Amino acid sequence: MARAASATAPTRAARPYIPFLDAMRVIAIIAVLGIHAIAPAYTADTVDWPTALLRSALGPAVPVFVMMSGALNLTEGAHRRGTAAFLRTRFLRLLPAALAWSAMYMLVVQPLLWGTELTGKGLIRQAIRADAAPHLYFLWVVLGLSLLSPVLAPFVERSAGHAYALAAAGVAWTPLTAVAAGLLDQADAPMDLLPGSILTFFLPYVGYYVLGYALVTHPPSRSIGWACAAVFPLLVAVCAWEILHPGEAPPLLDSALVMSYFSPLLTAMSVVLFVAAASLGMSWRVGDGGRRLLRPLASASFGVYLVHMVFVAELRTWFPALESEALGPNLVVWALAVVLSFALMLVWIRIPGLRRFV
């Protein structure tokens, strides 16, 4: 009888595959590579409209990746085995990667590939500020947000209202702080109001983190999504104008338009883009072939983020013609860095012992 009852007991339905989550991770990582790859064109003395528009469109990449992290880490399923299990799983993956790759860039990549002279004080500064490479800080952003997740998850799971209210407060706090810092600079009383160490990098991103969960779990209507999709190009154009005309707007407006992950303009761009993507993309479905393509790419995306700066820098050494401030050669660097980084990591994640570091 027991066997018969077991055979007829209902089983939990398999969770449907949502390709949007994997696709956005891959797209966000490719966009981050683009930001770093076209940096010589974007930071040149003379920037043209195509470069400014492209750099502006890529600007939301990091906030979008943070929102994707929140969408994955604040769900009930992520915490079903309890807080200790969640933190153990996250930290056993993230902390070794953060320490290993920070050491790699500080002690191997910098002196051997980039010719950086190492000093004791410099290493201490780099360890605390995570600036041995321009992307390492993000490891500590994700670690800090993971530590907060068990506190945030029970609150945002109560209702859509709870999730959106907390997200709105967090998203608003960061750009207001950035504007205040900009006004202090213009008043000749500079003060660093935003955190800048491995212990505090995550604080300005809490709003994005919660918003990602809210938008994926309770997506807005498709009409709102289409409206946001129409607004996004307009915001990109405004951002490009600011890149081409820095300091020409009135002081308060200039502080709001500056290209920064914490500025009101880039915050608005990031939110509008993710609202459009979530409301229009969460219903998207793919077949088995699409799943077999997206899942490995998404699994490799974190490793791609970690290794890509080596390729972005070294490609210009291997191919001197790519050392240019023109946009074209830098687009080639972007494409090659994407292909090489994903090729390496698709192999790396299959090697036992190495996977834990990506």
Secondary structure by P-SEA (a helix, b strand, c coil): caaaaaaaccccccccccaaaaaaaaaaaaaaaaaaaaccccccccccaaaaaaaaaacaaaaaaaaaaaacccccccccccaaaaaaaaaaccaaaaaaaaaaaacccccccccccccaaaaaaaaaaccccccaaaaaaaaaaaaaaaaaaaaaaccaaaaaaaaaaaaaaaaaaaaaaaaaaaacccccccccccccccccaaaaaaaaaaaaaccccaaaaaaaaaaaaaaaaaaaaaaaccccccaaaaaacccccccaaaaaaaaaaaaaaaaacccccccaaaaaacaaaaaaaaaaaacaaaaaaaaaaaccccccccaaaaaaaaaaaaaaaaaaaaaaaacccccccc
